């Protein structure tokens, strides 16, 4: 669940969102209070509906961090939701261009470093871990509202708020202990009472001191059968996050999950 600002401090760092750790016990079912439940339903309905997202077969996107007007990070994703497999490309913590192709069920697969297939077990494991952690983080920033019923989620109605941009229901999002790697992260979701979409969130990440950071949710756009936010702007900062090359194809060519390089 680590935020993109951590990425901006170290351009190749990987940040984490809620995801089960290998070998960890399963988190409890989502715990959502009665006041928040209809707001979440209206939010996901405004985005096209939870069922529409669940049935979407594939998602293609680039996770792009921009600092002072210049691209600092780009991670490219091909997510075959139907078959539970992914391809992730980007620079790792050592500055190498790596490609991870893996199944989500067992996190095993193929690894390429600077376009060359890797066979050393440790290098393969490092690249696949990089790819999986990028997928966890980057998809969370993109589709978080569709994950509000995931195991381990705790959601409470915090307050009603009004700003110059509108009136909001503010929901506090936290996690049961042991959910993912940073279960002490907290988020406050500003759900617009008129559009039922998120306009802004605040977040206080594990190990950080208050006050929370904040980012706008902007450029909501149709992607297949759902509506997704294409951009985040971080308050009191020149940094921003963009989702580029976003699409929802019915399928990917099989070369995406076998070759060292692919064309979009």
VENLIN-V883780 format. One record per residue. N is the residue number from 0. PSI is psi as a letter, one per 40 degrees, with the letter a starting at -180 (none if undefined). Layout:
n->{N	N}
psi->{PSI	PSI}
This chain:
n->{0	1	2	3	4	5	6	7	8	9	10	11	12	13	14	15	16	17	18	19	20	21	22	23	24	25	26	27	28	29	30	31	32	33	34	35	36	37	38	39	40	41	42	43	44	45	46	47	48	49	50	51	52	53	54	55	56	57	58	59	60	61	62	63	64	65	66	67	68	69	70	71	72	73	74	75	76	77	78	79	80	81	82	83	84	85	86	87	88	89	90	91	92	93	94	95	96	97	98	99	100	101	102	103	104	105	106	107	108	109	110	111	112	113	114	115	116	117	118	119	120	121	122	123	124	125	126	127	128	129	130	131	132	133	134	135	136	137	138	139	140	141	142	143	144	145	146	147	148	149	150	151	152	153	154	155	156	157	158	159	160	161	162	163	164	165	166	167	168	169	170	171	172	173	174	175	176	177	178	179	180	181	182	183	184	185	186	187	188	189	190	191	192	193	194	195	196	197	198	199	200	201	202	203	204	205	206	207	208	209	210	211	212	213	214	215	216	217	218	219	220	221	222	223	224	225	226	227	228	229	230	231	232	233	234	235	236	237	238	239	240	241	242	243	244	245	246	247	248	249	250	251	252	253	254	255	256	257	258	259	260	261	262	263}
psi->{e	i	i	d	d	d	d	d	d	h	d	e	i	h	i	i	i	h	i	h	i	h	e	i	i	h	i	i	i	i	h	h	i	d	d	d	d	d	d	d	d	d	d	d	d	d	e	e	i	d	d	d	d	d	e	h	d	i	h	h	i	h	h	h	h	h	h	f	e	i	h	d	h	h	h	h	h	h	h	g	d	d	e	f	i	i	h	h	i	i	h	a	e	e	e	i	h	i	h	h	h	i	h	d	d	e	f	i	a	i	h	h	h	f	e	h	h	h	e	h	d	d	d	d	d	d	d	d	d	d	d	d	d	d	d	d	d	d	d	d	d	d	e	d	d	e	e	e	e	i	i	e	h	h	h	i	h	d	i	i	i	h	a	e	e	a	i	i	h	h	h	h	h	a	i	i	h	e	h	a	e	g	e	e	i	i	i	h	h	h	h	h	d	d	d	e	i	h	e	i	i	i	i	h	i	h	e	i	i	i	i	i	i	i	i	i	h	i	f	h	i	h	h	b	e	i	h	i	h	e	i	h	h	h	i	f	i	e	i	i	h	i	h	i	f	h	i	g	i	d	i	i	i	d	d	d	e	d	i	d	i	i	i	none}
